[in-house]
Amino acid sequence: MLKDNSLQGVRIGYGMAGSFCTFEKSFMAAEQLRDMGAELLPIMSFNAALTDTRFGKGADHRKRLEKITGRSVIDTIEAAEPIGPKQLCDILVVAPCTANTAAKLALGITDTPLTMAVKSHLRGGQPVVIALATNDGLAGCAKNLGALENYRHYYFVPYRQDDHVNKPASLVADFGLIPQAITAALEGRQLQPVLIG
């Protein structure tokens, strides 16, 4: 169990991709990190910031993340690029990380604010924590996850199949373990077990 102030002063880039059904869990995780003393820099992919779905409006999600972090969301590629050169973060979290974003990270594609933020952050050899939320983690996305798990500086929030009967290829991280995954990554280790039942 982590202490309430165990992340005091840690600068966390908090990125969200467009797995809208997990946004509530992600917001709760961001609030927990803030309450543990972390300084959060909010980042959103284009889809996360702009898309209206049955889970809410993009503008409302954006406002909520800004309220939690007390800062304006980084929502352009140009605004994300200085994250690495200016050493704005000690660690960067992608929660949720969709299959689309994972594929782009695995292939080095930087065509969204979030993927640019990760690329920029990685140039200084700083850790990136991935909280998966994808319906094809054990299908089309599997090769990309395998690549990321073998890259230096990438760490995963432990994940599971969320509905093995109706969505057998679907994977989702345990968002409640994001603080522990961050602490482990800052120490250069992967929180174990990665696969949880």
C-alpha positions in Angstrom: 0.0 0.0 0.0 1.4 3.4 -1.0 1.4 6.3 1.4 -0.9 9.2 0.6 2.0 11.5 -0.2 4.3 9.0 -1.8 4.2 10.8 -5.2 4.8 14.2 -3.7 6.4 16.5 -6.3 6.6 13.8 -9.0 5.8 15.4 -12.4 3.5 13.1 -14.3 2.4 13.6 -17.9 -1.1 12.3 -17.8 -2.3 11.3 -21.3 -5.6 10.0 -22.4 -6.5 8.2 -25.7 -10.0 7.5 -26.9 -11.2 4.4 -25.0 -14.2 6.4 -23.8 -15.7 3.6 -21.7 -12.7 3.7 -19.4 -12.6 7.5 -19.0 -14.4 7.4 -15.6 -11.7 5.0 -14.2 -9.0 7.2 -15.7 -10.3 10.4 -14.1 -10.5 8.6 -10.8 -6.9 7.5 -11.2 -5.8 11.1 -12.0 -7.5 12.4 -8.9 -5.8 9.7 -6.8 -2.4 10.7 -8.3 -3.1 14.4 -7.6 -4.1 13.6 -4.0 -0.9 11.7 -3.5 1.0 14.9 -4.3 1.9 14.4 -7.9 1.9 17.4 -10.3 -0.1 16.4 -13.4 0.4 17.7 -17.0 -2.7 16.8 -18.9 -2.4 15.5 -22.5 -5.2 14.2 -24.8 -5.2 12.7 -28.2 -7.4 14.4 -30.8 -10.1 11.7 -30.4 -10.1 11.9 -26.6 -10.4 15.7 -26.7 -12.9 16.2 -29.5 -15.2 13.2 -29.8 -18.7 13.1 -28.4 -19.9 9.6 -27.5 -22.6 8.0 -25.3 -20.0 8.3 -22.5 -20.0 12.1 -22.7 -18.9 15.0 -24.7 -15.3 15.7 -25.6 -15.4 19.2 -24.3 -16.7 18.0 -21.0 -14.0 15.4 -20.7 -11.4 18.0 -21.4 -12.8 20.4 -18.8 -12.9 17.6 -16.2 -9.2 16.7 -16.8 -8.3 20.4 -16.6 -10.2 20.7 -13.3 -8.4 17.7 -11.8 -4.9 18.8 -12.9 -5.4 22.6 -12.6 -3.7 23.0 -16.0 -4.8 23.4 -19.6 -4.8 20.2 -21.7 -2.0 19.8 -24.2 -4.0 19.1 -27.4 -1.8 20.0 -30.3 1.3 18.3 -31.7 3.2 21.6 -31.5 2.4 22.0 -27.8 3.4 18.4 -27.0 6.8 18.6 -28.7 8.7 20.6 -26.0 7.8 18.0 -23.2 11.1 16.2 -23.7 13.5 19.0 -24.5 12.2 21.1 -21.6 12.1 18.0 -19.3 8.5 18.8 -18.2 7.8 15.3 -16.8 9.5 12.7 -14.7 7.2 10.0 -16.0 4.4 9.9 -18.6 1.2 7.8 -18.2 -1.1 6.8 -21.1 -4.4 5.9 -19.4 -6.3 4.7 -21.3 -4.1 3.5 -24.1 -6.0 2.3 -27.1 -4.9 -0.3 -29.7 -4.6 2.5 -32.2 -2.2 4.5 -29.9 -0.3 1.4 -28.9 0.3 0.6 -32.6 1.5 4.1 -33.3 3.9 4.0 -30.3 5.2 0.6 -31.4 5.9 2.0 -34.9 7.1 5.5 -33.8 4.2 7.3 -35.4 3.7 10.8 -34.0 0.5 12.2 -35.5 -1.4 13.1 -32.4 -0.6 15.3 -29.4 -0.4 12.1 -27.2 2.0 10.2 -29.4 4.2 13.2 -29.9 4.2 13.7 -26.1 5.4 10.1 -25.6 8.1 10.4 -28.3 9.3 13.7 -26.9 9.4 12.4 -23.4 11.3 9.2 -24.4 14.1 11.2 -26.0 15.4 11.8 -22.4 15.2 8.1 -21.5 12.3 8.7 -19.1 9.7 6.0 -18.3 6.3 5.6 -20.0 3.5 3.7 -18.3 0.8 2.2 -20.4 -2.7 1.4 -19.1 -4.3 -0.7 -21.9 -7.9 -0.6 -22.9 -8.5 -2.4 -26.2 -10.9 -4.8 -27.7 -8.2 -6.5 -29.8 -5.3 -6.8 -27.4 -5.1 -10.6 -28.1 -5.8 -10.2 -31.8 -4.6 -7.5 -34.2 -2.9 -5.4 -31.5 -1.0 -8.3 -29.9 2.1 -7.8 -32.0 2.3 -4.1 -31.1 1.9 -4.9 -27.4 4.7 -7.5 -27.7 6.9 -4.9 -29.3 6.2 -2.3 -26.6 6.8 -4.8 -23.8 10.3 -5.3 -25.3 11.2 -1.7 -25.7 13.2 0.1 -23.1 11.4 2.6 -20.9 7.9 1.2 -21.4 6.1 -0.3 -18.4 2.5 -1.7 -18.2 -0.2 -1.3 -15.7 -1.2 -4.9 -15.0 -4.1 -6.0 -17.2 -6.6 -8.7 -17.8 -9.2 -10.0 -20.2 -12.2 -8.0 -19.3 -14.9 -10.2 -20.9 -13.4 -13.5 -22.1 -16.8 -14.9 -23.1 -18.2 -12.1 -25.2 -14.9 -10.3 -26.1 -12.2 -12.9 -25.9 -9.5 -10.6 -27.4 -10.2 -7.7 -25.2 -7.7 -6.4 -22.6 -8.1 -3.7 -20.0 -5.7 -2.5 -17.3 -6.5 -2.3 -13.6 -6.7 1.5 -13.3 -6.5 1.1 -9.5 -2.9 -0.1 -9.9 -1.7 3.0 -11.8 0.0 4.6 -8.7 1.8 1.3 -8.0 2.8 0.9 -11.6 4.2 4.5 -11.6 6.2 3.9 -8.4 7.7 0.7 -9.9 8.5 2.3 -13.2 10.3 5.2 -11.4 12.5 2.5 -9.9 13.1 1.0 -13.3 11.0 -2.2 -12.8 7.8 -3.6 -14.1 5.0 -4.1 -11.6 4.2 -7.8 -11.4 2.3 -9.8 -12.3 1.6 -8.1 -15.6 -1.2 -10.5 -16.4 -3.9 -10.7 -13.7 -6.8 -13.0 -13.3 
